[in-house]
Amino acid sequence: MQAICFDFDGTLIDSEVFHAQNWSNYIASVGGDISQPQFLSHYAGLPWPKVAAEMKNQFSLTQEIHHILHDMEALTREMLQKGHIPAMPGVDNALKQLYGQCPLMVVTGSPREYVEGILDRLGWLSLFDGVVTGQDVANNKPSPEIYQLACKQLNEQPDRVIAVEDSLTGITSSLSAGLPTILVNPELPQWNMDVHDSFSSMEEAQVLLHRMIA
């Protein structure tokens, strides 16, 4: 293997609950009602444009999708200034150990400003050779397009690039693009997908990642 592509939310940072609460607060502000647990069970891992479209339909919102996204990005910036999204366990050590061994990329459906801001705050931005976001492609995850673009930027064939994901949306994207995929999810869900291997934490996955790029 010649490179590693990491998903962001839920893989590198523990942000799923943070985003779920922000979406719940936003929907309440426009007259809807979705709890944090309900959001997590239905929308965890989905790109924001898809979430916005489904919210608009579910709650008959008058706001256009791009307005919903603009408002959510503003709310997210505001909440980030008030708090801190922690790294997933083992990620900081894994990234610092893998740095310099092969190119590392972030491949995420989330907005670039949000992603690069958190990477910088955690001291990780310089560890990555690039960041590919949903804003860079016409079709976000679960489409393979975002991983195809990442491989193009790396100048590598997909079967020589490892994807590290935590969600069904993410592994659908990476596998359909032809990348060997490692699932890292504390709950170890048994999805019927042909992933290379599954781990409950990055601490466990780190050993295999080192072996695959050696």
C-alpha positions in Angstrom: 0.0 0.0 0.0 1.2 3.5 -1.0 -1.0 5.9 1.0 -3.8 6.1 3.6 -7.0 8.1 3.4 -8.8 8.8 6.6 -12.4 9.8 7.0 -12.8 12.7 9.5 -16.0 12.8 11.7 -16.2 9.7 13.8 -12.9 8.3 12.5 -10.3 11.0 13.5 -12.5 13.1 15.8 -15.3 12.3 18.2 -17.8 14.6 16.6 -21.0 12.7 15.9 -22.8 13.7 19.1 -21.6 17.3 18.6 -23.1 17.5 15.1 -26.3 15.6 16.2 -27.0 18.2 18.9 -26.3 21.1 16.5 -28.7 19.7 13.9 -31.3 19.1 16.7 -31.0 22.7 17.9 -31.2 24.0 14.3 -34.3 22.0 13.5 -36.0 23.2 16.7 -35.2 26.8 15.7 -37.2 26.4 12.5 -40.1 24.6 14.0 -39.2 21.0 13.8 -38.3 18.4 16.4 -35.6 15.7 16.2 -33.7 14.5 19.2 -30.0 13.9 19.3 -30.5 10.1 19.5 -33.0 10.1 16.6 -30.5 12.1 14.5 -27.7 9.7 15.3 -29.7 6.6 14.4 -30.9 8.0 11.0 -28.2 10.4 9.8 -24.8 9.6 11.3 -22.2 9.6 8.6 -24.3 11.2 5.9 -22.9 14.3 4.1 -24.5 17.6 5.2 -26.2 18.3 1.8 -28.0 15.0 2.0 -29.0 15.6 5.6 -30.2 19.1 4.7 -32.3 17.7 1.8 -33.9 15.1 4.0 -34.6 17.6 6.8 -36.2 19.9 4.3 -38.5 17.2 3.1 -39.2 15.6 6.5 -40.1 18.9 8.2 -41.5 20.8 5.1 -38.9 23.5 5.6 -39.3 26.7 3.5 -35.6 27.3 3.5 -33.6 26.3 0.5 -30.9 23.6 1.0 -28.0 26.1 0.5 -29.6 28.3 3.1 -29.8 25.4 5.6 -26.2 24.5 5.0 -25.1 28.2 5.4 -27.0 28.4 8.7 -25.6 25.1 9.9 -22.0 26.1 9.1 -22.5 29.3 11.0 -24.0 27.4 14.0 -21.1 24.9 13.9 -18.5 27.7 13.9 -20.2 29.3 16.9 -20.4 26.1 18.9 -16.8 25.2 18.1 -15.7 28.6 19.6 -17.5 27.5 22.8 -16.2 24.0 23.1 -13.7 21.5 21.9 -14.2 18.4 19.8 -11.9 15.7 21.1 -9.8 13.3 19.1 -10.9 9.7 18.9 -8.9 7.4 21.2 -5.5 6.5 19.8 -5.7 8.8 16.8 -3.1 11.3 17.8 -0.4 8.7 18.4 -1.3 6.7 15.3 -1.1 9.8 13.0 2.3 10.8 14.5 3.6 7.3 14.1 2.4 7.0 10.5 3.6 10.5 9.4 6.5 10.2 7.0 5.9 6.5 6.4 3.5 7.2 3.4 1.3 10.1 2.2 -1.8 10.7 4.5 -5.0 12.3 3.3 -8.3 13.3 4.9 -11.3 12.4 2.7 -14.5 13.7 4.2 -17.9 14.9 3.2 -17.7 17.8 5.7 -16.9 21.4 4.8 -13.3 22.4 4.3 -13.3 25.3 6.7 -14.6 23.2 9.5 -12.2 20.3 8.8 -9.0 22.3 8.4 -9.8 24.4 11.4 -10.1 21.4 13.7 -7.0 19.8 12.1 -5.1 22.9 12.8 -6.4 23.2 16.4 -5.3 19.6 17.1 -1.9 20.1 15.6 -2.6 17.7 12.7 -2.9 19.8 9.6 0.8 19.6 8.8 0.7 15.7 9.1 -1.6 15.4 6.0 -0.6 15.7 2.4 -4.0 16.9 1.4 -7.7 17.3 2.4 -10.5 16.3 0.0 -14.0 17.4 1.0 -17.5 17.1 -0.3 -17.1 20.6 -1.6 -14.6 19.3 -4.2 -16.9 16.9 -5.9 -20.3 16.9 -7.6 -21.4 13.8 -5.7 -20.5 13.3 -2.1 -20.3 10.0 -0.1 -21.7 7.3 -0.6 -20.7 8.0 -4.2 -17.1 6.8 -5.0 -16.3 10.2 -6.6 -14.5 11.7 -3.5 -12.2 8.7 -3.2 -11.5 8.7 -6.9 -10.4 12.3 -6.6 -8.2 11.6 -3.7 -6.5 8.8 -5.6 -6.0 11.1 -8.6 -4.4 13.7 -6.3 -2.1 11.0 -4.8 -1.3 9.7 -8.3 -2.0 6.2 -7.1 -4.3 3.4 -8.2 -7.2 2.8 -5.8 -6.1 -0.7 -4.9 -2.8 0.7 -3.6 -4.5 3.2 -1.2 -6.0 2.3 2.2 -9.3 3.9 3.3 -10.1 4.2 7.0 -13.8 4.7 7.7 -16.3 4.4 10.5 -19.7 4.6 8.8 -21.7 2.6 6.3 -21.9 5.7 4.1 -18.1 6.0 4.1 -17.3 2.3 3.4 -19.8 2.3 0.6 -17.9 5.2 -1.0 -14.4 3.8 -0.5 -15.2 0.2 -1.5 -17.1 1.3 -4.6 -14.0 3.3 -5.6 -11.9 0.2 -5.2 -9.9 1.0 -2.1 -9.1 -1.7 0.5 -11.0 -0.4 3.5 -10.5 -0.7 7.2 -13.5 -0.1 9.5 -12.8 1.6 12.8 -16.0 1.8 14.9 -16.3 1.2 18.7 -19.5 -0.7 18.1 -18.0 -3.0 15.4 -21.3 -3.1 13.4 -21.8 -6.2 11.2 -22.6 -4.6 7.9 -22.6 -6.9 4.9 -19.7 -5.1 3.3 -16.4 -6.6 2.2 -14.0 -4.6 4.3 -10.4 -5.6 4.7 -10.7 -5.7 8.5 -12.6 -4.2 11.4 -11.4 -2.7 14.7 -13.0 -1.0 17.7 -10.3 1.7 18.0 -7.5 3.3 16.1 -5.1 1.9 18.7 -6.0 -1.6 17.4 -6.0 -0.6 13.7 -2.6 1.1 13.9 -0.7 -2.2 14.0 -2.4 -3.4 10.7 -1.9 0.0 9.1 1.8 -0.1 9.8 2.1 -3.6 8.4 0.2 -2.8 5.2 2.5 0.2 4.3 5.7 -1.5 5.4 
